[in-house]
Amino acid sequence: MVDIRYCLNEFLTQVGGNIGYDVRKSERNKGYAKQILKFALEKCKDLKMKKVLITCDEDNIASEKVILSAEAKFENIKSFEGKNKKRF
């Protein structure tokens, strides 16, 4: 599943980002997340989005690896409701 958010409200700007994706637990570690993110980034390009924000929980190493595989650049960490989010 992938969600591309063209416009961001305050919450999404802080912790949600422009792209959200999820892979069923039984299908993880098969490369689907990388494919989903690649597809989403291509769609963002088609939509002429100049900057795309992608976030993950600070302790979600697998998601961070997926994001970095798309050549995303680390921006910062924001805390929301006691949980740290990495922003790329």
C-alpha positions as CSV (number, residue, x, y, z in Angstrom):
1,M,0.0,0.0,0.0
2,V,1.2,3.5,-0.8
3,D,-0.2,6.9,-0.1
4,I,1.1,10.0,-1.9
5,R,0.2,13.3,-0.3
6,Y,0.5,16.2,-2.6
7,C,-0.3,18.8,0.1
8,L,0.9,18.6,3.7
9,N,-0.9,19.9,6.8
10,E,1.1,20.7,10.0
11,F,1.0,17.1,11.2
12,L,2.2,15.6,7.9
13,T,4.9,18.3,7.7
14,Q,6.2,17.3,11.0
15,V,6.0,13.5,11.1
16,G,4.0,12.1,8.1
17,G,5.6,13.3,4.9
18,N,4.5,13.1,1.3
19,I,4.8,9.4,1.0
20,G,3.5,6.7,3.3
21,Y,3.8,3.0,2.5
22,D,3.3,-0.3,4.2
23,V,4.0,-3.9,3.4
24,R,2.2,-6.9,4.9
25,K,4.3,-8.6,7.5
26,S,4.3,-11.9,5.6
27,E,5.7,-10.1,2.5
28,R,8.5,-8.1,4.1
29,N,12.1,-8.6,3.2
30,K,11.2,-9.4,-0.4
31,G,12.1,-6.0,-1.9
32,Y,8.5,-4.8,-2.2
33,A,9.1,-1.6,-0.1
34,K,11.9,-0.5,-2.4
35,Q,9.6,-1.1,-5.4
36,I,6.7,0.8,-3.8
37,L,8.9,3.7,-2.8
38,K,10.5,3.9,-6.3
39,F,7.0,3.9,-7.9
40,A,5.8,6.6,-5.5
41,L,8.8,8.8,-6.2
42,E,8.2,8.4,-9.9
43,K,4.6,9.5,-9.4
44,C,5.8,12.5,-7.3
45,K,8.1,13.5,-10.2
46,D,5.1,13.2,-12.7
47,L,3.2,15.5,-10.3
48,K,6.0,18.0,-10.6
49,M,6.6,17.9,-6.8
50,K,9.9,19.7,-6.3
51,K,10.6,18.4,-2.8
52,V,9.3,15.1,-1.2
53,L,9.4,14.5,2.5
54,I,9.7,10.9,3.6
55,T,9.7,9.9,7.3
56,C,10.2,6.8,9.4
57,D,10.3,6.0,13.1
58,E,13.8,6.5,14.5
59,D,14.0,2.8,15.5
60,N,12.7,1.5,12.1
61,I,16.0,0.4,10.6
62,A,14.4,-1.5,7.7
63,S,12.4,1.5,6.6
64,E,15.4,3.8,6.9
65,K,17.4,1.4,4.6
66,V,14.6,1.5,2.1
67,I,14.5,5.3,2.2
68,L,18.3,5.6,1.9
69,S,18.3,3.1,-1.0
70,A,16.2,5.7,-2.9
71,E,19.1,8.2,-2.4
72,A,17.2,10.3,0.1
73,K,19.2,12.7,2.2
74,F,18.7,12.7,6.0
75,E,17.3,16.1,7.1
76,N,16.6,15.9,10.8
77,I,14.7,14.2,13.7
78,K,11.5,15.5,15.0
79,S,9.8,14.3,18.2
80,F,6.0,13.8,18.2
81,E,4.0,12.4,21.1
82,G,7.2,10.9,22.6
83,K,8.2,9.2,19.4
84,N,11.2,10.3,17.3
85,K,10.7,10.5,13.5
86,K,13.6,10.6,11.0
87,R,12.9,13.0,8.2
88,F,14.5,12.6,4.7
